[in-house]
Amino acid sequence: MVNNHIVPNGPKPKSIFTARNIMLYGTLFVVAIYYILPLYVMIVTSLKGMPEIRLGNIFAPPLEVTFQPWVKAWSTACTGLNCDGLSRGFWNSVQILIPSVVLSIIIASVNGYALVNWKFKGSEVFFAVLLFGAFIPYQVMIYPIVILLREMGLMGSLWGLVLVHTVFGMPILTLLFRNYFSSVPEELFKAARIDGAGFWGIYFRIMLPMAVPIFVVAMILQVTGIWNDFLFGVIYTKPDIYPMTVQLNNIVNSVQGVKEYNVNMAATLLTGLVPLVLYFVSGKLFVRGIAAGAVKG
């Protein structure tokens, strides 16, 4: 007689409701709520009118959605003597951001490439000085930079702030590119040298095409740091060319008239929109760059 009873093979299925999983996902849920809740409050507050905000329930969704606070934050909110909203600060920030990011990344990528594959006399000392610069508090350098920019005729100008951001981005970006390029097989570099490729030929034809993920990592780090900067912007520029973060501070801390919390929230969200969009657009490449050697060495 044939026994049709089949005994299952393999390990016994594990329950998903284990103490480990409950603790892990419970912690992740609490942390997610911790970060999402303030963002939720900012969004719903920015979509309410002031009469509804005065009712006091900050967590309730808006009874009547209005985008007027966003329009006012962008175009008519007062930032000191000017009442043209964040629009002027946005374009100032763009003019600061683009050259700062491009210059710092280009210079740092060449530095990292040269420190790995074209070692020169004193290269280790040069790298040690750059690395040391990453740990110097910005506040220590404020006054010396004021004197330097004054002597160069760049104090109170956009290009002065571009220079500051470019220089302060050098240490960490050079470290990132050096560690990434050190993970590239040395045989590839030697083969290119045998084929007659020189410094720039290897850099443009071999290193750059392979380094897209680390360029994205560097871009995200620089865009986030430069766009969110307040300290350098308020010190090294003047009111007409203040970046967006300084104008946001002027809107939020204005002591004239009634406190418009919906406009303040809308202005804050508008200011943080650029880094947020960048993260969503290039998130996968950012993870690839980190995993491929951005933090090795």
C-alpha positions, 0 to 999 in steps of 0.5 A, a space after each residue: 500500500 502506497 503511503 500518500 502522506 508526504 513529510 515536508 523537507 527543509 527548515 521550519 518557516 519562521 514567524 514574522 512576529 518574533 521579538 527581534 522583528 517587533 523591536 526592529 520594526 517598532 524602532 523604525 516606525 517610531 523614528 519614522 514618525 519622529 521625522 515625518 510628524 514635524 513635516 506633516 505639521 508644516 505642510 498642513 499649517 502652510 495650507 491653512 488660513 490664519 483664522 483656522 490656525 488660531 483654533 489651535 489644532 495643529 495636527 488637523 488637516 485643513 478644512 479649506 485648502 489655500 495656497 495663498 501662504 505659498 504665494 505670499 512666501 514666494 513673492 510678497 513676504 517682507 524680508 527686512 526693507 524688501 517685500 519681494 518674498 523668497 524669489 530674490 533669495 532663491 536666484 541668489 542661492 542658485 547663482 552661489 550654488 552652481 559655480 560652488 558645486 562645479 568648481 569644488 567637485 572638479 578640483 576635488 576629483 582631480 586632487 583625488 585622482 592625482 593623489 592615488 595614481 600620480 603621486 608627487 613629492 609631498 603628496 602625503 603631506 598635502 593630503 594630510 593638510 587637506 584632511 586636517 582642514 575637514 576638522 577645523 571648526 568653521 567659526 575659527 576661520 570666520 574673521 581670517 576669511 573676512 580679512 582675506 576677502 576684503 583684501 581680494 575685493 570680494 567681501 560682500 559679493 556672490 563670488 566671495 561666497 562662492 570662493 568660501 564654499 569651494 575652499 571649505 568643500 575641498 577636504 571632504 570631497 578630496 577624501 571621497 574621490 581619493 578613496 573611490 579612485 583607490 578602489 579602481 584596479 591599478 592594472 587598468 591605470 597601468 594598461 592605459 599608461 602603456 597604451 600612451 594615455 597621459 594624465 588628462 587622457 586617463 582622467 577623462 576617458 577612464 576615471 570619469 566614466 567610472 566615477 558617476 556614482 561618486 560624483 553624485 555623492 559629492 554633488 548631493 553633499 555639496 548641494 545640501 551643505 551650500 543650499 542650507 548654509 546660513 552662517 557664511 551667507 549672512 556674514 560674507 554677503 550683503 542684503 541685496 544678495 542674501 541667499 535664500 536661507 538668510 531671507 527665510 530667517 528674516 521672514 520667520 523672525 520678523 517683528 513687524 505685524 502679525 505672526 503668519 505661521 502659515 507663511 513661515 511654514 510655506 517659506 521653510 518648505 520652499 527653502 528646503 525643496 531643492 535638496 529634497 528634490 535632488 535626493 529623490 531624483 538621485 537617491 539610487 546613485 547616491 547609495 551606489 556611490 557610498 557602497 562602491 567606495 565613498 567611505 572606504 579607506 
